[in-house]
């Protein structure tokens, strides 16, 4: 996936751009940095946070075998149907730590992607 279909692009264009910075990442649940988690737990956690508002826009647990499309799906849910009291909208800037995710998202959000 390097771009959205026409219908999705139109939906995104109708939303207002929010003057905020969103940060996203994908991390495995079983990691040496999380010593209190179940060692049998398998999966990745995808998290999108609105740093300007201080709220979680979206969070998903996904199978580690799923590709980068899972990150984009979670981001799309954060943009269109977030679970917070904030209104739907596209962020002014999207920041990701992982360079591979950054390049992947740059294909779908070319003007908004940055690194921390």
Secondary structure, 3 states (H helix, E strand, C coil): CCCCCHHHHHHHHHCCEEEEEEEEEEEECCCCCCCCCCCCCCCEEEEEEECCCCEEEEEEEECCCCCCHHHHHHHHHHHHCCCCCCCCCEEEEEEECCHHHHHHHHHHCCCCEECC
